């Protein structure tokens, strides 16, 4: 799995994740998110368009990130999940809880999630 982080001029951050999020690679995502969540009122978009597989480790990282961001006055939004991940998020009941957007641009703008 590969994770890249891009800071934007408006203090939002886009975290792009590629590959598989599983027990072996989940700490990479968790570590990246933890560093960003230490910022005051973090505003994070996680670009999931490159995710091929995600297990409970990845789902946990996203939920914990969302909860921590919300608790400190910020947000964590998910963008562009592929068919597999969108179906998984829906099946486990996270779609109504987490903000999921079609594109990174929509997530950054806070347009109504799908």
C-alpha positions, 0 to 999 in steps of 0.5 A: 500500500502507498499513502501520499499526503498533499496539504492545500492552501486552505489548510485541508489535506488530501490523503491518497491511498493506493493498493490494499488496506489490510492487517499488514499495511493498515499501520501505514494509513493509521500512522499518516492519519494520526499525524494529521489528526494532531492538527487543530480542527483537521480537515482531511479528504481520503482519496480511496479511488486506488483501493483494491481491497480493504479489511476491518483494519482499514475500516477501523482507521477510517472510523477512528479518523472520522471520530477524532477529526469530528471531536476536535472540530474538523472533519474526515471525508472519504472520496471516490471509493471503487465499487468494492469499497463502496459496497463494503462501506454500505454493507457494514453500515458506514455510509450514513455515518461517514461522509462519502463523496464521488470525487475529491473535489466534491469532498473538498467542497463539502457538496452533498455526499452520495 
